Each structure stands twice: as structure tokens, then as C-alpha cells.
Amino acid sequence: MESHKNLINQEVQIKNGAALVIRTDLEGIITYANDEFVSNTGFIRTELLGASHNIIYHPTMPAIVFDDLWMTLKALRPWQCIVKNRTKSGAYYWSETTIMPIFENGKVHEYLSVQRTARLEQIEQAEHLYQLLNAKQTLIRPTGLTAMVKFVEGVDIRKKIALALAVFLLPVFYLMYQLFLAQDYRLLSCVAVSITVALLIGFNAFKNFTILLHKIIGIFYRMVEKKFGHAQGLAGNTLLGNIWHTLYLMELNLELAQAKDDASRLLKISQSLSDVHVGVMVTDDNFEVIYMNDSVLEIFKKTAGKAVTTRLSNADTDKAQTKSARQLSANAKQPYESELHIAGQVIRFSICS
């Protein structure tokens, strides 16, 4: 952790309901910070982007806490803890911090950190724990019986069900053995058939339940990636079918909300670009024009009625130049600048990818 230089004993509160969000790459380098995070920490956004995530952790935090953080994330599990953070001014703030891996195409793509207001009793417990950890008088992970209970709680639910079924079958098999010794084969056959039918029904229900969980997890991950409207199992009229109906409606509502938000942003961009005096033209990857502001339209009106195509590659520049511009704009760090000669008019332009 960093030294105690420039620290001040002043607490900053997170606003109730606010969520301080950052994203990092797999090495913990910040790639995104929302407005609430920037405002609360006092850092400039450019100071955060590209910096290590521990830039905001208070130096009095025990290092073992962050060892536990990385151990948990490497195990592909979310991590939650009450954390003492520092601001740019050296002040501090407490947060209920949740950090989780974000998956893309089945692999961890980045980490997401969300900080919310911590309750007073949570802060007091955390302060006491961190004092003990710094004094090396306790461990962050439980031991003994507590560790065993924690381990059982973390066991996969499918293994728990299998274990419970095994425990249930032990006395049944003992009963069948006693019936066999007593040569009561009729009752033994009835018990055997009943157990077999029950096992088949239970196995089928367990299989469907497992498939349901995996599909629900998959749907939620698609929602995180903004892939909505996955219709599946909508024809069913069972409890599982109702779950699919609800999930599909939720996805549809999210898709509509996302489309509305995108349309609102595009409208604001369009209105802003229409007010500037510089000609702005937007194309897709194939150089098909998808937007022109009023300044560009005015330029084209001055071409004395000459037909102007909406495809840049059909202008007086040849196809090789257009292809070269496309490649340069995709690879170069600086915008590609050139000219278009249309009906006697010279249009100087820059291509930015």
C-alpha cells in the first residue's frame, strides 16, 4: 500500500443511493469510471484511466484484505467487503464494495467494482477487524468449525442435493436388505419399484432444474452484454414456462429501454452537430454515408445541381484512394486527412475511426 503522505483525518460521505462504479482490466488497471466515482474521489477522470485500482485504497487497509480479493476473483467468484478508501485530497470514505468478474464469450473479460454507502455498524466491525489484522492477531479467513461451515455453504447446490439423496437412500437400502433376509420378496419388489420410479422422477427434475439454472445464468450474461430478446421455451405452460415468459418480457423491456436511450443520445448528437459550422459526415465501415449535418448539405447545394452520390467511393477520388483512406483511418493513431473534388468544389476532410 502507499505511504501515509498527504493524508487528512476528514471523512467524505457517499450520497445515499449513489453507486461509484469503475471497471478494470485483468491486471487491475482502471478502464472506466462513472461520474459519481469521479465526483466522490476528487480525481480527474484522466488521472484514473490507466491507473491501478489501488490508487483509491487507503494505506491503513491491511494488505491481506487485497490478497483475499485477488484470491476470490481468480476463483471466479464475486468479492464483497467494507473498504476504507482515500480521495485525491487525502480524505477518506468508507464503502460497501463489491467486485466481480465480467465474462465475455465464456472467459473473464474485465472486473467490475461497485461502491455503495456502508452502514455505521458495518464500518465499526470493519475498523475492529482491520486493527486486529494489522496487529496480526486474527486471520481474514475462518478456521476450524467455522471454516467447515463456510466450506459447506460454498459447496455447489448440485453436490448438496446428491449428498442429501445418498443420506436418504441409506435407510431405504437397509430396509431392502432386511426384507431380503426375511425372504419377503413381494414387499421387497414393491419397495424396489417405488424407489426406482422415485429416483427416475427425481433425476429428471434435478436435470431440468440444472438446465434451467444454466440457461438463466446465460440469459443474464447476455443481458449484461446488451443482447436482448432471447425467446426460449415460450410455448410451455408449466412453472418453467412461466419463468421463461417472465425473463423474455424482462429482456424485451430492457431492449426497448436501451433502444430509447440510444435514440435519445443520437438525437442529442444530431442536434449538436447540426449547430456547428464545420461540415460533419458520418459513414459506416463500408463508407456508406449515414449522417450529414446542415453544413455538408449546404456544400452539396453549391454543386450547381450536380448529382452527388451518398457513397464516398463514387466521388472523384478513385477506389484505390478510398481503400487507402479506409485502411489508414483504421490503423493510424491520427486522423487521415485528404480532399474531395466534387463539381468544382474542394472539400477538405478528416477521417477518424
Secondary structure, DSSP 8 states (H G I E B T S, - for coil): ---STT--S-B----TT--EEEEE-TTSBEEEE-HHHHHHH---HHHHTTSBGGGGB-TTS-HHHHHHHHHHHHTT--EEEEEEEE-TTS-EEEEEEEEEEEEETTEEEEEEEEEEE--HHHHHHHHHHHHHHHTT-S-SS--HHHHHHHHHHHS-HHHHHHHHHHHHHHHHHHHHHHHHHTT-HHHHHHHHHHHHHHHHHHHHHHHHHHHHHHHHHHHHHHHHTT------STT--SHHHHHHHHHHHHHHHHHHHHHHHHHHHHHHHHHHHHHSSS--EEE-TT-BEEEE-HHHHHHHHTTTT----SBGGGSSS-HHHHHHHHHHHHH-SS-EEEEEEETTEEEEEEE--
